């Protein structure tokens, strides 16, 4: 099959980032790869309750590695991924971090899936002078309380849920009932950001109920949350718990617009989730040629995967950004840190291009697009 020209253009652009700095390869703390290989580590939930995300990340990483290596790798060196199973558990992520830091061939680590697993491991990576690329970590504390070795291309929960409140108010909604994940590392800070903005702009929260994603029966909390007859409903959480919540919300008779959920398999396949609205960073239905090239390549490599979501896109982007940093600074631990500090306008299927804000070590000026779930797929919402 003839390679897709758009995807090849993206790979070529990625490999053409600024020339490698004159950083000599070395062993020990600098963590140089061998003569022909550059190793990236991945701390991910291969097993356990978040294994579906680990699988999605792995598929995207493997596709990106295949494409980069086909285009010449990093200065002619093959890029290889080393996977370690953390189950996205804080204790296990620390053990994984210790293992990666002790392996001098690993020059960068992706992960973990959740901020709650990533943040406890951060001091280990910092001590080992090893970049921890928490590309999926939206908790502002991951970079705000980290060191120069923590970087992320995820929009923060505070930015995301501030946008969410503003958007809901812009749709003429005057009041909302809310459920939020009652977790200190993510759900509570996200809800606090939403509430602060709602209070500021006059969006009334009739009731807010903290819940856990391990629950199977949310109806008592939902009944309280809609007792004040809010115009719409907001869930601050993930896809699997949102799937259960929207189903039970409809079962108790509430039919207002549901603002919540995620672009992931379980939520997308939930009949009662139809019509849900969220702000998205990535949209598989986008007409952007690079996005469509990625979607086509992903489906060709994984024909049994019915959908391509923001989780795969985020991992794919993260790999290309890491390669760009290695090209810019050199494929060592020191070199990749230097590369992250200097790369600009790296091709991205999520943002168009990626440039980091040096003070936050996150993407400068990230944007969200209103999307609606229609026929099990997310499309841009222009209502």
C-alpha positions in Angstrom: 0.0 0.0 0.0 1.3 3.4 -0.9 2.1 5.5 2.2 -0.3 8.4 2.9 1.3 11.6 1.7 -0.2 13.7 4.5 1.1 11.3 7.2 4.5 11.2 5.5 4.5 15.0 5.5 3.8 15.1 9.2 6.6 12.6 9.9 9.0 14.6 7.7 8.1 17.9 9.4 8.6 16.2 12.8 12.0 14.9 11.9 13.1 18.3 10.5 12.9 20.1 13.8 16.0 22.2 14.7 19.4 20.6 14.4 20.7 18.5 17.2 22.7 20.4 19.8 26.3 19.4 20.3 25.6 17.2 23.3 27.9 14.2 23.6 26.3 10.8 24.2 27.2 9.5 27.6 26.2 6.7 30.0 25.1 6.8 33.7 22.9 9.6 34.8 22.6 11.1 31.3 21.0 7.8 30.2 22.2 7.6 26.6 20.8 4.9 24.4 23.0 2.4 22.7 24.6 3.1 19.3 21.6 2.3 17.2 18.6 2.6 19.5 16.7 5.3 21.5 14.6 4.0 24.3 11.4 5.7 25.7 9.8 4.2 28.7 6.0 4.0 29.2 4.4 3.8 32.7 0.8 2.7 32.0 -2.1 0.7 33.1 -1.5 -2.5 31.2 -3.7 -4.4 33.6 -6.2 -3.4 36.2 -9.3 -1.1 36.2 -7.7 1.4 33.7 -6.3 -1.1 31.3 -8.5 0.1 28.4 -6.6 3.3 28.4 -3.3 1.6 28.6 -4.3 -0.4 25.5 -5.4 2.7 23.7 -2.1 4.5 24.5 -0.1 1.4 23.4 -1.8 1.2 20.0 -1.1 4.9 19.3 2.5 4.7 20.5 3.2 1.7 18.4 1.8 3.3 15.3 3.8 6.5 15.9 7.0 4.5 16.5 6.4 2.5 13.3 6.0 5.7 11.3 9.0 7.5 12.8 11.3 4.6 12.4 10.1 4.2 8.7 11.1 7.8 8.2 14.6 7.3 9.6 14.1 7.4 13.4 16.1 9.9 15.4 19.3 10.7 13.5 19.2 7.2 12.0 18.6 5.6 15.4 15.6 3.3 15.9 13.1 4.3 18.6 12.0 1.5 20.9 9.4 1.6 23.7 9.8 -0.1 27.1 6.5 -0.8 28.8 6.0 -1.2 32.5 2.6 -1.9 34.1 1.7 0.5 36.9 -2.1 -0.2 36.8 -2.2 3.6 37.3 -1.7 2.9 41.0 0.4 5.4 42.9 2.4 2.8 44.7 3.2 0.9 41.6 3.9 4.0 39.6 6.7 4.8 42.1 8.2 1.3 41.7 8.0 1.7 37.9 9.7 5.1 38.2 12.5 3.6 40.2 13.0 1.0 37.6 13.2 3.4 34.7 15.5 5.8 36.5 17.9 2.9 37.2 17.9 2.0 33.5 20.4 4.3 31.8 19.2 3.5 28.4 15.8 5.1 29.0 15.9 8.8 28.1 12.3 9.8 28.6 9.2 8.3 30.2 5.5 8.7 29.1 2.8 8.5 31.8 1.1 7.8 33.9 -2.5 7.7 32.8 -3.8 9.5 35.9 -2.3 12.5 37.8 -2.8 10.6 41.0 -0.4 8.0 39.8 2.0 10.4 38.1 2.5 13.0 40.9 3.8 10.6 43.6 6.4 9.3 41.1 7.6 12.8 40.1 10.3 13.2 42.8 11.8 9.9 41.5 12.1 11.1 38.0 13.4 14.5 39.1 16.1 12.9 41.2 17.1 10.8 38.2 17.0 13.8 35.8 14.6 11.9 33.6 11.8 13.8 31.8 8.4 12.6 32.9 6.0 13.3 30.1 2.5 13.1 31.7 0.7 13.8 28.4 -2.6 12.8 29.9 -2.2 14.5 33.2 -4.7 17.4 33.5 -4.2 18.1 37.2 -2.4 21.5 37.3 -0.3 20.3 40.2 1.5 17.8 38.0 3.5 20.6 36.4 2.8 23.4 38.9 4.3 21.5 41.9 6.8 19.5 39.8 10.2 20.4 38.6 11.6 21.2 35.2 11.4 17.5 34.4 7.6 17.4 34.4 5.8 18.3 31.1 2.3 17.8 29.7 0.3 18.4 26.6 -3.0 17.9 28.4 -5.2 20.9 29.0 -5.6 21.5 32.8 -8.8 20.7 34.6 -9.0 24.3 35.7 -8.8 25.6 32.2 -11.2 22.9 30.9 -13.9 23.3 33.5 -13.7 27.1 33.4 -14.4 26.8 29.7 -17.2 24.4 30.4 -19.0 26.8 32.8 -18.6 29.7 30.3 -19.8 27.6 27.4 -22.9 26.3 29.3 -23.9 29.8 30.3 -23.4 31.0 26.6 -26.0 28.4 25.6 -28.7 30.2 27.6 -28.6 27.7 30.5 -29.3 29.4 33.8 -29.0 26.6 36.3 -27.3 23.1 36.5 -27.3 20.1 38.8 -23.9 18.6 39.2 -22.2 15.3 40.1 -18.4 15.2 40.4 -15.9 12.6 41.3 -15.1 13.0 45.0 -11.4 12.5 44.5 -8.8 14.9 45.9 -6.3 14.6 43.0 -8.7 15.4 40.2 -12.5 15.5 40.7 -12.6 18.0 43.6 -10.2 20.5 42.0 -12.1 20.2 38.7 -15.4 20.8 40.4 -13.9 23.8 42.3 -12.7 25.3 39.1 -16.2 24.9 37.5 -18.0 26.3 40.6 -15.7 29.3 40.9 -16.4 30.2 37.3 -20.1 29.4 37.6 -20.3 31.7 40.7 -18.5 34.4 38.8 -20.7 34.4 35.7 -24.0 33.7 37.5 -24.6 30.1 36.5 -26.6 28.7 39.4 -25.7 25.3 40.7 -28.9 24.0 42.3 -27.1 21.1 43.9 -23.7 19.3 43.7 -23.1 15.7 44.7 -19.7 14.1 45.2 -19.7 10.5 43.8 -17.1 7.7 43.2 -16.3 6.0 39.9 -16.5 2.7 41.7 -20.2 3.0 42.4 -22.9 1.2 40.5 -26.0 3.0 41.9 -25.9 6.8 41.6 -29.7 7.3 41.8 -29.8 8.6 45.4 -27.3 11.3 44.5 -28.9 12.0 41.1 -32.3 12.4 42.7 -30.9 15.1 45.0 -29.0 16.8 42.2 -32.1 17.3 40.1 -34.6 18.0 42.9 -34.3 21.8 42.2 -35.3 21.2 38.5 -32.1 22.6 36.9 -32.1 23.5 33.2 -29.2 21.1 32.5 -26.9 18.6 34.1 -23.1 18.5 34.5 -21.0 15.6 35.4 -17.3 16.2 36.3 -15.8 12.8 35.7 -14.6 10.2 33.2 -16.3 8.2 30.5 -17.2 4.9 32.2 -18.7 6.6 35.3 -20.5 9.2 33.1 -22.0 6.3 31.1 -23.6 4.9 34.2 -24.7 8.3 35.5 -26.4 9.5 32.3 -28.2 6.2 32.0 -29.5 6.4 35.6 -30.2 10.1 35.2 -32.6 9.3 32.3 -34.1 6.3 34.3 -35.3 8.7 37.1 -36.9 10.9 34.4 -34.6 13.8 34.0 -34.3 14.8 30.3 -32.3 18.0 30.4 -29.1 18.4 28.4 -26.2 16.3 29.7 -22.8 18.1 29.8 -20.3 15.4 30.5 -18.7 12.2 29.4 -15.6 11.5 27.3 -14.7 10.4 23.8 -14.1 6.8 24.9 -15.7 3.4 24.0 -18.1 2.8 26.9 -19.6 6.3 26.9 -19.9 6.5 23.1 -21.8 3.2 23.0 -24.3 4.2 25.7 -27.7 4.9 24.1 -28.7 7.4 26.8 -25.5 9.4 26.2 -26.8 10.6 22.8 -26.9 14.4 22.7 -24.3 14.8 25.4 -22.0 17.9 24.9 -18.4 18.3 25.9 -15.4 20.5 24.9 -12.9 18.5 22.9 -9.3 18.9 22.1 -9.4 16.2 19.4 -12.2 15.5 16.9 -11.8 12.4 14.7 -14.5 13.8 12.4 -12.4 16.9 11.7 -11.8 17.8 8.0 -8.1 18.6 8.8 -6.1 16.4 6.4 -3.5 15.5 9.0 -6.2 14.3 11.4 -7.8 12.2 8.6 -4.4 10.8 7.7 -3.9 9.7 11.3 -7.4 8.2 11.6 -6.9 6.3 8.3 -3.5 5.0 9.3 -4.8 4.0 12.8 -7.8 2.1 11.4 -5.6 0.4 8.8 -3.2 -0.9 11.5 -6.0 -1.8 13.9 -9.0 -2.7 11.8 -10.9 -4.1 14.8 -11.0 -0.8 16.5 -14.3 0.9 15.6 -13.3 4.4 16.8 -10.4 6.7 17.2 -10.6 8.9 20.3 -8.7 11.7 21.9 -6.8 9.2 24.0 -5.1 7.6 21.0 -4.6 11.1 19.5 -3.0 12.4 22.7 -0.6 9.5 22.9 0.3 9.8 19.2 1.0 13.5 19.6 3.1 12.9 22.7 5.3 10.5 20.8 5.9 13.0 18.0 6.6 15.8 20.5 9.1 13.5 22.3 10.9 12.7 19.1 11.0 16.4 18.2 12.6 17.1 21.6 15.2 14.3 21.0 16.0 15.7 17.6 16.4 19.2 18.9 18.5 18.5 22.0 19.9 15.0 21.4 18.7 11.5 22.4 20.0 11.6 26.0 18.3 12.6 29.3 20.0 15.9 29.3 19.4 16.4 25.6 15.7 15.7 25.7 15.2 18.2 28.6 17.0 20.8 26.5 14.9 19.9 23.5 11.6 20.3 25.4 12.7 23.8 26.4 13.4 24.9 22.8 10.9 23.1 20.4 8.2 25.2 18.8 5.4 24.6 16.4 5.7 20.8 16.4 3.1 19.3 14.1 0.1 18.1 16.2 -3.2 16.3 15.3 -4.7 17.7 18.5 -3.6 21.3 18.5 -2.4 21.8 14.9 1.0 22.7 16.3 2.5 22.4 19.8 4.6 25.1 21.5 5.2 24.9 25.2 4.7 27.8 27.6 8.1 27.7 29.4 6.6 28.8 32.7 3.9 26.1 32.9 5.5 23.4 30.8 2.1 22.9 29.1 0.8 23.8 25.7 0.5 27.6 25.1 -3.1 28.7 24.5 -4.9 25.4 24.2 -8.3 25.5 22.7 -11.5 23.4 23.0 -14.2 22.7 20.5 -17.9 22.2 21.5 -18.8 18.6 20.4 -22.0 16.6 20.6 -22.4 12.8 20.6 -24.5 11.8 17.6 -25.0 8.2 16.4 -22.2 7.1 18.8 -19.7 9.6 17.3 -18.6 13.1 18.4 -19.1 15.9 15.9 -18.6 19.6 16.2 -21.6 21.2 17.8 -22.8 24.6 16.4 -25.9 25.0 18.3 
